[in-house]
Amino acid sequence: MDPKATGNFLFTSESVGEGHPDKLCDQVSDAILDACLEGDEDSKVACETAATTGLVLVFGEISSRAKVDYQTIVRDVVKRIGYDSSEKGFDYKTCNVLVAIGEQSPDIAQGVHRERKEEDIGAGDQGMMFGYATDESPQLMPTTLLLAHAINQRLAECRRSGTLPWVRPDSKAQVTMEYGLEGGACVPLRVHNIVTSVQHCGGISLEEMRRQLMEVVIKSVVPAKYLDENTAYYLQPSGMFQAGGPMADAGVTGRKIVVDTYGGWGSHGGGAFSGKDPTKVDRSASYAARWIAKSVVAAGLARRVLIQLSYAIGRSGVLALSVFTYGTGKKSDLEIKSIIEHNFDLRPGSIIRELDLKRPIYQRTAAYGHFGREEPDFTWETPKKLRI
């Protein structure tokens, strides 16, 4: 049925697997961040990674008392992802690892944290950050993105278990769903189409790959209630995908910011997360905004909400807080804003303390999304009980 005829709409979200070159870089950057925080919880880290054929380059600014073995960290991440042979296009044993790390600018240090109490540290940069939550799923996340992540996670699981021995680390998935609206709240009705591409070895036909992807991957993670006779499947749509990872496409930290957040729903301030310590509000304030949004929806104040925060470098207070409930609020947006202001201290130092963000927890965030995951260390995913 044409969604236009019913007043429904289509929405698409994509995800990429841990072997995608950009995700490889995110994981390296966050592994280095974790190593710094493990040795010195007050490390200031802005670590970027780039990868191409046979090469990983780590660069940026780090000020830390930790002793970090960059070579070992990079190779361990590449190995864990699964690039362990030249046949796969990348090999942790033989790739070249270059490191060009400097120290944090003293101008930034004096303006942000030097000689300040922890609760009074300033934001590490200016910017705006968003948090989103929707009651369409138990995780209070968009269903399109959850399903796209689930497909990539299932591919990695089947690769590691040997269930699909022809699968290699690089993969992408995309899910389009038909939605209805209930007074501004989004209701997922059916999957309109699914796109899945995964790197593979030789010796298997395209027809057999498509059959196994459908039976072993798609049907195992996409609830049958969303699939019907009109759902379209584009599995390995380009045909061959043997050359993957950094050999096929260069990777850079921070190029999958929509995959990392809400799959195109809500909004995005443009700042990447990976490789950044929590004084960088691109990361910590985005986590706080998700925490607020999830708390609002979990409290029944709205079925769907978008939170915006903004900061100035060196300033300890939030410059602006905005609330948008898409007409689903049980109270007005201004009333919900007031509730948020009375329940959350949005100074960067307070966010770091309340969410316990000085722990080495970040490598796990760097694949399959920072939000909507049942990880005990992801404190921003535990709704706060609000005083209303």
C-alpha positions as CSV (number, residue, x, y, z in Angstrom):
1,M,0.0,0.0,0.0
2,D,1.2,3.5,-0.8
3,P,2.0,5.3,2.5
4,K,0.7,8.5,1.0
5,A,-2.7,6.9,0.7
6,T,-2.9,6.2,4.4
7,G,-1.2,9.4,5.8
8,N,1.8,7.3,6.9
9,F,5.4,8.0,6.0
10,L,8.7,6.2,5.4
11,F,11.9,6.7,7.3
12,T,15.3,5.1,6.8
13,S,18.3,4.6,9.1
14,E,21.6,2.9,8.4
15,S,24.3,1.2,10.5
16,V,27.8,0.0,9.7
17,G,29.6,-2.9,11.2
18,E,32.7,-2.9,13.4
19,G,34.9,-3.7,10.4
20,H,33.8,-0.7,8.4
21,P,36.9,1.5,8.0
22,D,35.4,4.5,9.7
23,K,34.3,2.4,12.6
24,L,37.7,0.8,12.8
25,C,39.1,4.3,13.3
26,D,36.5,5.1,16.0
27,Q,37.4,2.0,17.9
28,V,41.1,2.7,17.8
29,S,40.6,6.3,19.0
30,D,38.4,5.2,21.9
31,A,40.8,2.3,22.8
32,I,43.5,4.9,23.1
33,L,41.2,7.1,25.2
34,D,40.5,4.2,27.5
35,A,44.2,3.5,27.9
36,C,44.8,7.1,28.9
37,L,41.9,7.1,31.4
38,E,43.0,3.8,32.9
39,G,46.4,5.3,33.7
40,D,45.1,8.8,34.5
41,E,41.5,9.6,34.9
42,D,42.1,13.3,34.3
43,S,43.6,12.7,30.9
44,K,42.8,15.3,28.2
45,V,42.4,13.4,25.0
46,A,41.5,14.5,21.4
47,C,42.6,11.5,19.4
48,E,42.0,11.0,15.7
49,T,42.7,8.0,13.6
50,A,42.9,7.5,9.8
51,A,43.3,4.1,8.0
52,T,44.0,3.1,4.5
53,T,45.7,0.2,2.7
54,G,48.2,-1.3,5.1
55,L,48.3,1.8,7.3
56,V,46.8,3.2,10.5
57,L,47.7,6.8,11.5
58,V,47.0,8.0,15.0
59,F,47.2,11.8,15.6
60,G,45.8,14.6,17.7
61,E,46.5,16.1,21.1
62,I,46.8,14.2,24.4
63,S,47.9,15.4,27.8
64,S,48.1,12.4,30.2
65,R,50.3,10.9,32.9
66,A,49.4,7.4,31.5
67,K,52.1,5.4,29.6
68,V,50.4,4.3,26.4
69,D,51.7,1.7,24.0
70,Y,50.1,3.0,20.8
71,Q,51.4,0.2,18.6
72,T,50.0,-2.6,20.8
73,I,46.6,-0.9,21.2
74,V,46.1,-0.3,17.5
75,R,47.1,-3.8,16.6
76,D,44.9,-5.3,19.3
77,V,41.9,-3.4,18.0
78,V,42.4,-4.4,14.4
79,K,42.9,-8.0,15.5
80,R,39.8,-8.1,17.6
81,I,37.7,-6.7,14.7
82,G,38.9,-9.6,12.6
83,Y,41.5,-8.2,10.1
84,D,44.1,-10.8,10.6
85,S,45.1,-11.7,7.1
86,S,46.1,-10.0,3.8
87,E,43.4,-12.1,2.2
88,K,40.9,-9.9,4.1
89,G,42.6,-6.7,2.8
90,F,44.1,-5.8,6.2
91,D,46.3,-7.6,8.7
92,Y,47.1,-6.4,12.3
93,K,50.5,-8.2,12.2
94,T,51.9,-6.4,9.1
95,C,50.0,-3.0,8.9
96,N,52.1,0.1,9.4
97,V,51.2,2.1,12.5
98,L,52.2,5.8,12.6
99,V,51.8,8.0,15.6
100,A,51.8,11.8,15.6
101,I,50.5,12.9,19.0
102,G,51.1,16.3,20.5
103,E,49.9,17.9,23.8
104,Q,46.7,19.8,24.5
105,S,47.0,23.5,23.7
106,P,47.9,25.5,26.9
107,D,45.4,28.1,25.8
108,I,42.6,25.5,26.0
109,A,43.9,24.1,29.3
110,Q,43.9,27.5,31.0
111,G,40.5,28.3,29.7
112,V,38.8,25.0,30.5
113,H,40.2,23.2,33.5
114,R,43.5,24.4,34.9
115,E,43.2,25.6,38.5
116,R,39.5,25.0,38.6
117,K,37.4,22.8,40.9
118,E,36.0,19.8,39.0
119,E,32.4,21.1,39.2
120,D,33.5,24.4,37.7
121,I,35.4,23.2,34.7
122,G,34.4,24.8,31.5
123,A,33.2,23.3,28.3
124,G,36.0,22.0,26.1
125,D,34.5,23.8,23.1
126,Q,31.5,25.6,21.9
127,G,28.7,23.8,20.2
128,M,25.1,22.4,20.4
129,M,24.2,18.9,21.3
130,F,21.0,16.9,21.0
131,G,19.3,14.1,22.8
132,Y,16.3,12.1,21.5
133,A,13.9,9.5,22.9
134,T,10.8,7.9,21.6
135,D,8.4,5.4,23.1
136,E,8.2,3.2,20.0
137,S,10.6,0.6,21.4
138,P,11.5,-0.7,24.9
139,Q,15.0,1.0,24.5
140,L,13.2,4.3,23.8
141,M,15.1,4.4,20.5
142,P,14.0,4.6,16.8
143,T,13.1,1.1,15.5
144,T,14.8,1.7,12.2
145,L,18.2,2.2,13.8
146,L,17.8,-0.6,16.3
147,L,17.1,-3.1,13.5
148,A,20.0,-1.8,11.3
149,H,22.4,-2.2,14.3
150,A,21.0,-5.7,15.0
151,I,21.7,-6.9,11.4
152,N,25.4,-5.8,11.7
153,Q,25.7,-7.3,15.1
154,R,24.3,-10.6,13.9
155,L,26.7,-10.6,11.0
156,A,29.6,-10.2,13.4
157,E,28.2,-12.9,15.6
158,C,27.8,-15.4,12.8
159,R,31.3,-14.6,11.5
160,R,33.0,-15.2,14.8
161,S,30.9,-18.4,15.6
162,G,31.6,-19.9,12.2
163,T,27.9,-20.0,11.3
164,L,28.6,-17.9,8.2
165,P,32.3,-18.7,7.5
166,W,32.3,-16.7,4.3
167,V,31.5,-13.4,6.1
168,R,34.3,-10.9,6.6
169,P,34.5,-7.8,8.9
170,D,33.2,-5.0,6.8
171,S,29.4,-4.6,6.6
172,K,26.5,-2.1,6.2
173,A,22.8,-2.4,6.8
174,Q,19.9,0.0,6.1
175,V,16.3,-0.3,7.2
176,T,13.3,1.7,5.9
177,M,10.1,1.4,7.9
178,E,6.6,2.7,7.3
179,Y,5.3,4.7,10.3
180,G,2.0,6.0,11.4
181,L,1.5,9.1,13.7
182,E,-0.5,9.2,16.9
183,G,-0.7,12.8,17.9
184,G,2.9,13.4,17.1
185,A,4.2,10.0,18.4
186,C,5.8,7.6,15.9
187,V,4.4,4.1,15.5
188,P,6.4,1.6,13.5
189,L,4.0,-0.4,11.3
190,R,6.1,-2.5,8.9
191,V,9.5,-2.8,7.2
192,H,9.3,-1.3,3.8
193,N,12.8,-2.5,2.7
194,I,16.1,-3.8,4.0
195,V,19.5,-3.3,2.4
196,T,22.5,-5.4,3.6
197,S,26.0,-5.5,2.2
198,V,28.8,-7.6,3.7
199,Q,32.4,-8.3,2.7
200,H,32.9,-11.9,1.8
201,C,35.5,-14.5,0.8
202,G,35.5,-16.2,-2.6
203,G,34.0,-19.6,-3.3
204,I,30.3,-18.9,-2.6
205,S,27.7,-17.9,-5.1
206,L,25.7,-14.6,-4.9
207,E,22.5,-16.6,-4.7
208,E,23.7,-18.7,-1.7
209,M,24.9,-15.5,0.1
210,R,21.5,-13.9,-0.3
211,R,19.7,-17.0,0.8
212,Q,21.8,-17.3,4.0
213,L,21.6,-13.6,4.8
214,M,17.8,-13.9,4.6
215,E,17.5,-17.1,6.6
216,V,20.3,-16.7,9.2
217,V,20.5,-12.9,9.6
218,I,17.4,-11.0,8.6
219,K,14.8,-13.5,9.9
220,S,16.6,-13.9,13.2
221,V,16.8,-10.2,14.2
222,V,13.8,-8.5,12.4
223,P,10.5,-9.4,14.2
224,A,8.2,-11.3,11.8
225,K,5.3,-8.8,12.6
226,Y,7.2,-6.1,10.6
227,L,7.7,-8.3,7.5
228,D,5.1,-8.9,4.9
229,E,4.7,-9.9,1.2
230,N,5.5,-6.3,0.1
231,T,8.8,-5.9,2.1
232,A,11.7,-5.6,-0.4
233,Y,15.1,-7.0,0.3
234,Y,18.3,-5.8,-1.3
235,L,20.9,-8.3,-0.1
236,Q,24.4,-7.9,-1.6
237,P,22.8,-5.4,-4.1
238,S,26.2,-4.7,-5.8
239,G,27.0,-8.3,-6.3
240,M,30.6,-8.9,-5.4
241,F,32.1,-7.3,-2.2
242,Q,35.4,-9.1,-1.6
243,A,37.5,-6.0,-1.2
244,G,36.5,-4.3,2.0
245,G,37.8,-2.4,5.0
246,P,40.6,0.2,4.7
247,M,41.8,-1.4,1.5
248,A,38.6,-0.5,-0.3
249,D,37.9,2.8,1.4
250,A,40.0,5.0,3.6
251,G,38.6,5.4,7.2
252,V,38.6,8.4,9.5
253,T,37.4,8.9,13.1
254,G,34.0,10.7,13.4
255,R,32.5,10.1,10.0
256,K,29.6,8.0,11.3
257,I,28.0,10.5,13.7
258,V,24.4,9.7,12.6
259,V,25.0,5.9,13.0
260,D,26.4,6.7,16.4
261,T,23.3,8.5,17.6
262,Y,19.7,8.3,16.3
263,G,19.9,7.2,12.7
264,G,18.7,10.5,11.3
265,W,15.9,11.0,13.8
266,G,15.8,14.0,16.1
267,S,18.9,16.1,15.2
268,H,22.6,16.3,15.5
269,G,25.0,19.1,16.5
270,G,27.7,17.8,14.2
271,G,30.3,16.9,16.8
272,A,31.8,13.4,16.8
273,F,32.3,11.4,20.0
274,S,35.1,8.9,19.6
275,G,38.6,9.8,20.8
276,K,37.3,12.6,23.1
277,D,37.6,12.7,26.9
278,P,34.5,13.8,28.8
279,T,35.5,17.5,29.1
280,K,34.6,17.6,25.5
281,V,30.9,18.5,25.6
282,D,30.5,17.1,22.1
283,R,30.5,13.8,23.9
284,S,29.5,14.3,27.5
285,A,26.7,16.8,26.8
286,S,25.3,14.6,24.1
287,Y,25.2,11.7,26.6
288,A,23.5,14.1,29.1
289,A,21.0,15.1,26.5
290,R,20.1,11.5,25.8
291,W,19.9,10.9,29.6
292,I,17.4,13.8,29.9
293,A,15.3,12.7,26.9
294,K,15.1,9.1,28.1
295,S,14.2,10.3,31.6
296,V,11.4,12.5,30.2
297,V,9.8,9.7,28.1
298,A,10.3,7.1,30.9
299,A,8.5,9.4,33.3
300,G,5.5,9.6,31.0
301,L,5.9,13.4,30.4
302,A,6.0,12.9,26.6
303,R,6.0,10.0,24.1
304,R,8.7,11.6,22.1
305,V,11.2,14.4,22.9
306,L,14.2,16.2,21.4
307,I,16.5,18.0,23.8
308,Q,19.0,20.7,22.7
309,L,21.9,22.0,24.8
310,S,24.5,24.6,23.9
311,Y,27.8,25.6,25.4
312,A,30.7,28.1,25.1
313,I,34.4,27.1,25.5
314,G,35.6,27.8,29.0
315,R,32.1,28.5,30.4
316,S,30.9,26.1,33.1
317,G,27.2,26.7,32.6
318,V,24.8,25.6,29.8
319,L,24.0,28.5,27.5
320,A,20.6,27.3,26.4
321,L,18.3,24.4,26.9
322,S,15.4,23.7,24.5
323,V,12.7,21.1,24.6
324,F,10.5,19.8,21.7
325,T,7.9,17.1,22.4
326,Y,6.2,17.1,18.9
327,G,2.8,17.6,20.5
328,T,3.1,14.5,22.6
329,G,3.8,16.2,26.0
330,K,1.5,15.6,29.0
331,K,2.7,19.1,30.0
332,S,3.7,22.0,27.9
333,D,7.3,22.1,26.6
334,L,8.0,25.1,28.9
335,E,6.8,23.1,31.9
336,I,8.9,20.1,31.0
337,K,11.9,22.4,30.5
338,S,11.4,23.7,34.0
339,I,11.2,20.2,35.4
340,I,14.5,19.4,33.6
341,E,16.2,22.5,35.0
342,H,15.2,21.4,38.6
343,N,16.4,17.8,38.1
344,F,19.7,18.1,36.1
345,D,22.9,20.0,36.7
346,L,24.2,20.6,33.2
347,R,27.6,22.0,34.0
348,P,30.2,19.8,32.3
349,G,31.9,18.9,35.6
350,S,28.6,17.8,37.1
351,I,27.7,15.7,34.0
352,I,31.1,14.0,34.3
353,R,30.5,13.3,38.0
354,E,26.9,12.2,37.8
355,L,27.4,9.9,34.8
356,D,30.8,8.7,36.1
357,L,32.5,9.5,32.8
358,K,36.1,9.2,33.8
359,R,36.1,5.4,33.5
360,P,37.7,3.6,30.6
361,I,34.4,2.5,29.0
362,Y,34.5,4.1,25.6
363,Q,35.8,1.5,23.2
364,R,32.5,-0.4,23.7
365,T,30.6,2.6,22.6
366,A,32.4,2.9,19.3
367,A,30.5,0.3,17.3
368,Y,26.7,-0.3,17.1
369,G,25.7,3.0,18.6
370,H,26.2,5.0,21.8
371,F,22.6,4.9,22.7
372,G,19.8,2.3,23.3
373,R,22.1,-0.4,24.5
374,E,21.7,-2.5,27.7
375,E,25.3,-2.0,28.9
376,P,25.7,-1.4,32.7
377,D,28.5,1.1,32.2
378,F,26.4,3.2,29.9
379,T,25.0,5.3,32.7
380,W,23.2,7.7,30.4
381,E,20.8,4.9,29.5
382,T,19.4,4.6,33.0
383,P,16.5,7.1,33.3
384,K,16.7,9.5,36.3
385,K,13.6,9.5,38.6
386,L,12.4,13.0,38.2
387,R,11.0,15.3,40.9
388,I,7.9,16.6,39.2
